[in-house]
C-alpha cells in the first residue's frame, strides 16, 4: 500500500501532544487534514480529557461528521453522547444526515432525547422522529431523507439548478428522482444522463420509468440483494402508496452485507466474532454460554451411552467406533447445515418447496451415507477381521449420516418458517445433537449384531 | 416488494413464445424493456436454440451488456462463447468495458482469443491484454481503465466538457482524477464539487490531494476494506511509480465482499456452498471428499481408542465420556478457529504479534477449560457418586479444551504465515483433529486415575 497518509502511532501521538499543549490552531490544522475515517479513529482513541478538550476546539458540524462515521455495532456510543453538552449535541444533530441522527439517538432514553430535540430545528426533529419509527433491519431504518427530487415537466437545465442548490446537503446527487405533485415516485434519472442531455430537454423525455424501488418495510437482506444484482449506487424507498420517502445508499449496504456475512459466520461457529480484540476473560465469557449449554446437551449423549453400558462391557470393541461415528455424522450435519442456510439466504420464496428441499437432502444423505458406510465397512472388516462388526459399524454410519444430513437441513428451514434467523443454527449445536442420535443409532444396531461379533 | 416488474414465469414464457414464433420486433421491445440483470437471467435460461436465435436479433452492443452481468463464479461461460461467431464476439468485446472483457476472455484458450482479437480495435486489444496480466484477486484484476482524467491547470468548465464527452464510455463519472503530464496521479475531484464550483475556478484550486489509492498488486480484501472504511464509490489504482492505471468501482467490490464472505463460510463448514441448487448426486460428490478424508483421520482416533482397549475393558464407564469430551473440545476448537480467522482478516499486519495472539488464546483456553472442567467434575461426581472419576473427566476436559483452543487459533495463524488462506481451515477438520488429541488426553489421564475408580 503506497498511500502517503498511512496512519502511524507517531501521527496520533503528535496530535495528542498538540491537544495537551493547547495548540489549538496547529491541532485543528493537523487533525482536520486527515480523512474523516481516520479522524473518527483518533476521536475514539483519545482519552476522556482529550475528548472534552476536543469539544471546545471542533465545531458541532465538524464533530457531526465524526459521529456519522462511528460504527455503532462495535462501539457503545452512549458514554460519548453523555459527556457532551446538550446544546452542542442539538447543533451537531442539526448538521447530521437524518438517518444517522436517528440511529444515534435511539441509544439515548426519552428524557435525554427530549433535551436535545428541544433546541434543534423543528423540521429536523420531525424527520428524525419519523425515521426512528421504522423497524430495525428494514429499508426504512437504512434510508436517509436527503435526496434530490425534480418534477417531470422541468427542463434539464432547471433540474441542474435544483441539483446544484441541494448538492451540499443531499446524500447523493448522482441519481435524481422524478416525483409527481403528490410526491409519488415516477422515475429516476442519473446525473450522467442529465449531463449528456440538451439543456432544453424535458425531464419527462429522458426519465427512466423502469425504476427499482423498495417498500419501507422491506428487510435489509432483500435491499442488499437489489444492490448486488442491479449494481446500484442508491435505491429509492417508497410507502405502500408509492410516496417517495427516502433513499438507501451503497455505503450503508456494504455495511449490511458485511454484518450479515459476519452473523452467518458467527452463527455457524457458535461464537460471536464481532469483537475479536478482547482480553482472554472477555473472550472466554463470550464463548462459555454456548459451550456449557452444549456440554449439558452432551450429557444426554453420555447418559445414553451409560444406558448401553451392558453392551460395552460385553464388547469393549464397540467403544472404539463411538467417536468415529459421532464425528463423521457431525461433519456431515455441519456441511448440510451450511448449504441449507446459504440456500435460504440466496433463494427467493418462490423457488422454495419445503418437501422438495427435504427430499433432496435425504437423497444427498443417502448417497454420502452409503459411500461413507461402505468405506468404513471395508476398513473395519479388514482391520478387525470381523465382517459382522464391519457391517454393524457401516450400517450405523449410513443411518447416522442420513439422519444428520436431514437434521442439518431441516433445522434451518424450520427456523426460517417459524420466523427465526436460520443462521443462528450453529455447527457445534448440530454436531452435539447429532452425537446423541448417532450414539443411539450405533448402539441400537450394535445390539442387533452383537451375537455375531 | 412492490416493484411492478417482478419477473414471473409467465413473463419468461411469453418471451420464449415471441422468440420461437420469430416475432422479432415484439420480442426486442419486450426483452430490452427489462433491466439488464433480468435480461441476463433470461439469456441464461433460454434453450440452446433460443440463444442462437437471439444472436441474430440482438446487436453485439446489446449482448455485451448481458455478458457484463453474468456472474462468472456461478456460470461456466465457455460454452456460451463457443456458440457465438468470432466476428460477432469481436464486435461485442469492442463494446465491453475492458476489465470485464479481460475477465471473460481468460476463459478461452490462446487460439480462440487470437481469432477474436484479430477483428477488434487494436487499442482495445492492447488494453485487454494488459489487464489479463494482473494476478487474480488483486486491484489490477478488478480495475477498469475507463476513467475520467483532467489536468490541474484546466478550469472547471473545461473539465465539465471532458466529462460530458467521456460520460458514455467511462465506468463512473462521479470521481474525476487529476493527472500531471506524466500520467502521475495528483488528486481527485468529485463531480459534486465540480458542480458547485464556479466555471472559471482552476482545478488545482479545488483538487483534493489527500487521495486514497491502491497499488495495482494490492490484494482484493485490502481494496474492499478501503471501500468499507472510507465509504468510496471508486478507488484509483496506480503503478509503483504512481502512474494512474485504472479505477475499481463499488459494484465490483460488493461482489468481492460477497465472495470473500462466502469462501470464509464455506471454509468453516468444510463444504463449498457456491452452488446450492444441485441435484443430490452433485451435492454428495461435493461433500464426500472432505468427509471421507476426515473419516480416515477419524480412524486414527479409533485406533487410539483401540490402543487403550485394556482400559475400557477394565472400566467400561470410561466409554460414557468419550463423545462428551471429544464433542466439547471440538466445539471449543471451532469457536477459537472462527475468532482466529476473523481476527486475521480484520487486523492489519502491524497489530499482529504472533506470540501475543498465542498467549491470549492459551489464556482463553485455560479459562474456558477450567469452567467447563469444573462443571463436568461436579456433574459426574454427583451423577456417578465417584469423585475420582469426576476428577479424571474434569481434568481431561480442561486439558482437551486448552489444547483444542490452541490448535483452533494456531492453525489459521500458521496457514496465514505460510501464505495460505486461513479461511480454508475448516470446523470439521479442527473437530476431527481435536477428537484425536482429546481421546489421547482422556485415556492418558484416566490411566493415571483408574486405580481409584
Interface residues (C-beta under 8 A of the other chain):
Chain A: X1 X2 X3 X5 X33 X34 X35 X37 X69 X160 X163 X164 X167 X168 X173 X174 X191 X192 X195 X196 X210 X212 X213 X214 X215 X218 X222 X227 X228 X229 X230 X231 X233 X238 X240 X242 X250 X251 X253 X254 X255 X257 X258 X261 X262 X264 X265 X266 X268 X269 X270 X271 X273 X276 X277 X279 X280 X281 X283 X284 X287 X288 X290 X291 X292 X294 X295 X298 X299 X301 X302 X303 X305 X306 X309 X312 X313 X316 X317 X318 X319 X320 X321 X322 X323 X324 X326 X327 X328 X330 X331 X332 X334 X335 X336 X337 X338 X339 X342 X343 X346 X347 X360 X361 X363 X364 X366 X367 X368 X371 X372 X375 X376 X379 X383 X427 X428 X431 X432 X435 X439
Chain B: X1 X2 X3 X5 X33 X34 X35 X37 X69 X160 X163 X164 X167 X168 X173 X174 X191 X192 X195 X196 X210 X212 X213 X214 X215 X218 X222 X227 X228 X229 X230 X231 X233 X238 X240 X242 X250 X251 X253 X254 X255 X257 X258 X261 X262 X264 X265 X266 X268 X269 X270 X271 X273 X276 X277 X279 X280 X281 X283 X284 X287 X288 X290 X291 X292 X294 X295 X298 X299 X301 X302 X303 X305 X306 X309 X312 X313 X316 X317 X318 X319 X320 X321 X322 X323 X324 X326 X327 X328 X330 X331 X332 X334 X335 X336 X337 X338 X339 X342 X343 X346 X347 X360 X361 X363 X364 X366 X367 X368 X371 X372 X375 X376 X379 X383 X427 X428 X431 X432 X435 X439
